[in-house]
Amino acid sequence: DGGITQSPKYLFRKEGQNVTLSCEQNLNHDAMYWYRQDPGQGLRLIYYSQIVNDFQKGDIAEGYSVSREKKESFPLTVTSAQKNPTAFYLCASSRTSGTIAKNIQYFGAGTRLSVL
Amino acid sequence: DAKTTQPPSMDCAEGRAANLPCNHSTISGNEYVYWYRQIHSQGPQYIIHGLKNNETNEMASLIITEDRKSSTLILPHATLRDTAVYYCIVRVASLAAGNKLTFGGGTRVLVKP
């Protein structure tokens, strides 16, 4: 099955702990994205990457870090510097070639992070 | 990217057409209108997009006014499974712009039997 796999589905973080959320895609997409969603709100962009070994900050990158060592994988680390990490985290991917307007973002099922 | 305004919520009857409005009065010539929806606790799902012509696919129709300052997403025969939050997004389709999506609050649509 082609798609985007996020794991784990639920994650709990202790105070002062770093946690890493996994995102893997087998769609052969060049671009990947991380969004955060708070209850009742829209999605906000954390980081994005359009090519391996390169990534850019989104609107709310503080307290987060990413890596893009492989095309298929774009893990997100929520660091202890992120003081309010409780949220629903969504990963997406898209192509970057062809007609740009048609480069639709496809989303994973999300990871729900809570602080203990 | 241009800002969008959507009603916070709306109800519609199962089997009837659902018309979801979106205002984007500051849209510029190279910005597209995209619609996504998010069923509770799932990732958003792409529905349709357009620049200035009306568009239709298997899920919905998109009607964009001639001045492009507003659009309407039409779900022709709403079902209970269409209950979701619907997001109208306007963005420049450009790699230089990062192909990013900016989500507002959306419209919470409840389809009732």
Interface residues (C-beta under 8 A of the other chain):
Chain A: I4 A31 Y33 Y35 Q41 G42 L43 R44 L45 Y48 Q50 Q56 G58 F88 L90 A92 S94 T96 I100 A101 K102 N103 I104 Q105 Y106 F107 G108 A109 G110 R112
Chain B: Y32 S41 Q42 G43 P44 Q45 Y46 H49 L51 Y87 A93 S94 L95 G98 N99 K100 L101 T102 F103 G104 G105 G106
